[in-house]
Amino acid sequence: MPSLVESLNQALGRQPAGELAARLGEPEENIRRGAMTGAAALLSVIAGRASEGGFLQRLIDLVKSPAADAADTASGVTPAADTGLARLGSRLTGMVFGSNESTVSDAVARHAGLSQSTAGSVLELAAAPAVIGALRSRFPGGGLSLAGIQNMLANEMPAIRNMLPSSLSSLIAPLSGGAANLAGATREASRAASRWVLPAILAVLIAGGILWMLHRGREAAQQTADRMAADRMANIGRWVDTRLPNGVTLHIPQDGMERRLVLYLQDPNQGISGDRWFVFDRLRFNTASAALRPESQEQLHNIAAILIAYPNTRVTIGGYTDNAGNSATNMQLSRDRANDVRNDLIATGVPADRIGAEGYGDQFPVADNSTESGRAKNQRISLRVTQK
């Protein structure tokens, strides 16, 4: 069975690169270099985030989706100039790169000698479908699993890293978890220990104490979040069937966020309001992280289904935190969480141009930050309709 790198080379061969170059009016070699660079960047981030179960499951869902079947990316065909393939590529690049997509596209453009707009097209029409095709080729028959993909990415990480030009390595490392930086830090710690054994031991003991305290704090925060989640579940009412305009039926809580959003979209008398936010009541993140927990997927899939059923609707996802810690850090966390929710909705089939994302940090609290329950309420993700 060919490796991922071999599969990418086959998918991005000279004939596909030549035909795409003719369409985009760029040199064939530049198109091929841009496609391979974009594919290497995508795979590097995917490999670096292989331990994130929620992220990897969304990737599996995309690779196994009907859109990927229709595009026939596994056969390495020339990218077609249709919205279906472009949307498929956009879903993958948005999910992997998030808010950094334009930055990565700029770097690919510089490396390959392409314009920024052409680099974006190459990412969506060539690099992303080729990555999907390469993954599908390694698991014929749709037999993808979390463990299978994790093992494959771990085995092929060195080859994937070698694909990535040095000019993009420093840009991609933070997006993929900074594994290289972690390895470098570990080696440096080892060298320091060999020179100053006693100071190192003391440092480890101090660090261990700090980590223990942080763990206890995070554990307490997680327990509070779990209690708050249980309280929210108790207040969303019984589960009912709700039929959407496109014939899809959702089984959702009667008093939950999804049903309130549907009733709002159905009511022509309710206009757009900048103050009208719908708070997600079943989204969960890892503590101090933008990584969504698996139990969040049900509500995210329901919201995606609602937005697909109302094709004129546009929304903004808002992220909020409590006021604990540094305000700049809180702002970044709120942005990352909002973007992660946006990317998840895009990966589920909602067009990217219909969803915005904003982070508000510890601004606009809805509860008292001096209490645990108040802080838990302020850590939220909300949705605002900007067009019905």
Salt bridges, closest charged atoms under 4 A:
GLU28 OE2 - ARG14 NH1 3.41
GLU29 OE1 - ARG14 NH1 3.87
GLU52 OE1 - ARG49 NH2 2.84
ASP69 OD1 - ARG136 NH2 3.01
GLU156 OE2 - ARG138 NH1 2.13
GLU188 OE1 - ARG191 NH2 2.62
GLU219 OE2 - HIS215 NE2 3.80
GLU219 OE1 - ARG216 NE 3.94
ASP226 OD1 - ARG284 NH2 2.37
ASP226 OD1 - ARG293 NH1 3.78
ASP241 OD1 - HIS251 ND1 2.83
GLU258 OE2 - ARG282 NH2 2.60
ASP281 OD1 - ARG282 NH1 3.28
GLU295 OE2 - ARG284 NH1 4.00
GLU295 OE2 - ARG293 NE 3.08
GLU298 OE1 - ARG282 NE 3.72
ASP340 OD1 - ARG58 NH2 3.34
ASP344 OD2 - ARG58 NE 2.96
GLU372 OE1 - ARG227 NH2 3.44
